[in-house]
Amino acid sequence: MATQTTGLTSDATEFSRDVTLFGGISILAGIMIGSGVFYLGSYVLIRSGMSMGLALIVWIVGGLVTLLSGLCYAELGTMMPKAGGGYVYLREAFGERVAYMSGMSTFIIGSSGSIAGLAIALPQALTSIFPMTELQCKLFAVLMVVLLTAVNYRGVKFGAAIQNVFMIGKLIPLVLIIICGIAMGQQTPDLTPVPAGGASIGEILSMVAFGVVATLWAFEGWTNLNTISEEIQEPRKNIPRAIIISILAVTALYVLFNFSIYRVLSFEDISAHIAAGDYFLGTAAANTLFGHYGKIFVAIAMAVAIFGALNGSVMVFPRTYYAMAKDGMFFPSFTKLHPKYHTPTGAIIASMIVSCLLIFANNLDQITSLVVFSGMIFKSLTFASVIVLRKKYPDMNRPYKVWFYPFSVYLIVLIMIGLCLNTLLEDPRTSLIGLIVPLFGLAVYEFQLRRKKKASR
């Protein structure tokens, strides 16, 4: 066991450590900030009883919940700075079977589905400027996946540079809307944290809890830096720093962005948009601020945001398949690193192929539902691994530890379990598919295990 522990804590790597602290922040924030910033505020407001003040509190609480979740990954990432992220932690905490089920789910629907979903969302964001048919959207999506695969094939340094550029590119329109909205807005929003008509403390707490669930989708993507731990400079310092800084910065961005909308649009206008099924309040605010150019402005901003998130996803996800292959549980070709670029070329290409197949096999709603449910199952287990590994490796060096342990970890695990159960009840068809894939992974693992036992006799 000691040898294994030493290997897990070692910073030795065959990869090139080209990702700086800023690069790590760009990767995380770049994946988190997508098109959702323009419409998720509507869902949060609805779940907050249409109270603007309570909605802003919900965004802050959502950020704090995400931060506590991120600190779980900060502890795990600094004690085991290895490529593969969550797969590695599940393997050490719960064994190869659970880790393999997680990796297989990631390969088939989780990570590949995220790439496919973002790729489809990109041309859809541009349809208000350049109308496209469904087939044209899918062909455009495939082209983007192939293009970014080629970019990240040439090394994480090249991919991180693209990420940095688009991270700054997506911040410019968002910050512009925030500054112009707060400075030029004519509205004085009512920030009383109580819905109109009043509500009891219990009802308000229930609204906050329900609203926080909506914010968690906006923060999705913060787990992905750990996947490229072996390519980060000084991972024991920069992993927790990047996680904390990016989550706090994105939280502040979301709060200020929604407040700027409240400064631009009256409560009556917001209510009318939501009642009409138009949840893109960010677009409505931009139209008010910049006239008919606002629609074009937001479409470009959304496309830039999605492109950055897509690039980050294409960059980090194949490292999980590489880690699995290194354990002898995936295709041997996935362990090969390019002699010049030091990237897992086989895993990157396989990720591209599966993602493109999903683009043609499903629509955006189906992909999103599959990705979310599959991710929640194994994310809850990853959080629980903090507790398991504290007991399993009590003496292992932990440069960073989760705040308010163990209460904070139990709280996050319970939240994830609650989300899984709610999804199972609300969307049983998608949930069953999300359960079948890891079970398929278990069957494949058992088949491979039996074959190895027979070969060793």
Rosetta blueprint (number, residue, H / E / L):
1 M L
2 A H
3 T H
4 Q H
5 T H
6 T H
7 G H
8 L H
9 T H
10 S L
11 D L
12 A L
13 T L
14 E L
15 F L
16 S L
17 R L
18 D L
19 V E
20 T L
21 L H
22 F H
23 G H
24 G H
25 I H
26 S H
27 I H
28 L H
29 A H
30 G H
31 I H
32 M H
33 I L
34 G L
35 S H
36 G H
37 V H
38 F H
39 Y L
40 L H
41 G H
42 S H
43 Y H
44 V H
45 L H
46 I H
47 R H
48 S L
49 G L
50 M L
51 S L
52 M H
53 G H
54 L H
55 A H
56 L H
57 I H
58 V H
59 W H
60 I H
61 V H
62 G H
63 G H
64 L H
65 V H
66 T H
67 L H
68 L H
69 S H
70 G H
71 L H
72 C H
73 Y H
74 A H
75 E H
76 L H
77 G H
78 T H
79 M H
80 M L
81 P L
82 K L
83 A L
84 G L
85 G L
86 G H
87 Y H
88 V H
89 Y H
90 L H
91 R H
92 E H
93 A H
94 F H
95 G L
96 E H
97 R H
98 V H
99 A H
100 Y H
101 M H
102 S H
103 G H
104 M H
105 S H
106 T H
107 F H
108 I H
109 I H
110 G H
111 S H
112 S H
113 G H
114 S H
115 I H
116 A H
117 G H
118 L H
119 A H
120 I H
121 A H
122 L H
123 P H
124 Q H
125 A H
126 L H
127 T L
128 S L
129 I L
130 F L
131 P L
132 M L
133 T L
134 E H
135 L H
136 Q H
137 C H
138 K H
139 L H
140 F H
141 A H
142 V H
143 L H
144 M H
145 V H
146 V H
147 L H
148 L H
149 T H
150 A H
151 V H
152 N H
153 Y H
154 R L
155 G L
156 V H
157 K H
158 F H
159 G H
160 A H
161 A H
162 I H
163 Q H
164 N H
165 V H
166 F H
167 M H
168 I H
169 G H
170 K H
171 L H
172 I H
173 P H
174 L H
175 V H
176 L H
177 I H
178 I H
179 I H
180 C H
181 G H
182 I H
183 A H
184 M H
185 G L
186 Q L
187 Q L
188 T L
189 P L
190 D L
191 L L
192 T L
193 P L
194 V L
195 P L
196 A L
197 G L
198 G L
199 A L
200 S L
201 I H
202 G H
203 E H
204 I H
205 L H
206 S H
207 M H
208 V H
209 A H
210 F H
211 G H
212 V H
213 V H
214 A H
215 T H
216 L H
217 W H
218 A H
219 F L
220 E L
221 G L
222 W L
223 T L
224 N H
225 L H
226 N H
227 T H
228 I H
229 S H
230 E H
231 E H
232 I E
233 Q L
234 E L
235 P H
236 R H
237 K H
238 N H
239 I H
240 P H
241 R H
242 A H
243 I H
244 I H
245 I H
246 S H
247 I H
248 L H
249 A H
250 V H
251 T H
252 A H
253 L H
254 Y H
255 V H
256 L H
257 F H
258 N H
259 F H
260 S H
261 I H
262 Y H
263 R H
264 V H
265 L L
266 S L
267 F H
268 E H
269 D H
270 I H
271 S H
272 A H
273 H H
274 I H
275 A H
276 A L
277 G L
278 D L
279 Y L
280 F L
281 L H
282 G H
283 T H
284 A H
285 A H
286 A H
287 N H
288 T H
289 L H
290 F H
291 G L
292 H L
293 Y H
294 G H
295 K H
296 I H
297 F H
298 V H
299 A H
300 I H
301 A H
302 M H
303 A H
304 V H
305 A H
306 I H
307 F H
308 G H
309 A H
310 L H
311 N H
312 G H
313 S H
314 V H
315 M H
316 V H
317 F L
318 P H
319 R H
320 T H
321 Y H
322 Y H
323 A H
324 M H
325 A H
326 K H
327 D L
328 G L
329 M L
330 F L
331 F L
332 P H
333 S H
334 F H
335 T H
336 K L
337 L L
338 H L
339 P L
340 K L
341 Y L
342 H L
343 T L
344 P L
345 T H
346 G H
347 A H
348 I H
349 I H
350 A H
351 S H
352 M H
353 I H
354 V H
355 S H
356 C H
357 L H
358 L H
359 I H
360 F H
361 A H
362 N L
363 N L
364 L H
365 D H
366 Q H
367 I H
368 T H
369 S H
370 L H
371 V H
372 V H
373 F H
374 S H
375 G H
376 M H
377 I H
378 F H
379 K H
380 S H
381 L H
382 T H
383 F H
384 A H
385 S H
386 V H
387 I H
388 V H
389 L H
390 R H
391 K H
392 K H
393 Y L
394 P L
395 D L
396 M L
397 N L
398 R L
399 P L
400 Y L
401 K L
402 V L
403 W L
404 F L
405 Y L
406 P L
407 F H
408 S H
409 V H
410 Y H
411 L H
412 I H
413 V H
414 L H
415 I H
416 M H
417 I H
418 G H
419 L H
420 C H
421 L H
422 N H
423 T H
424 L H
425 L H
426 E H
427 D L
428 P H
429 R H
430 T H
431 S H
432 L H
433 I H
434 G H
435 L H
436 I H
437 V H
438 P H
439 L H
440 F H
441 G H
442 L H
443 A H
444 V H
445 Y H
446 E H
447 F H
448 Q H
449 L H
450 R H
451 R H
452 K H
453 K H
454 K H
455 A H
456 S H
457 R L
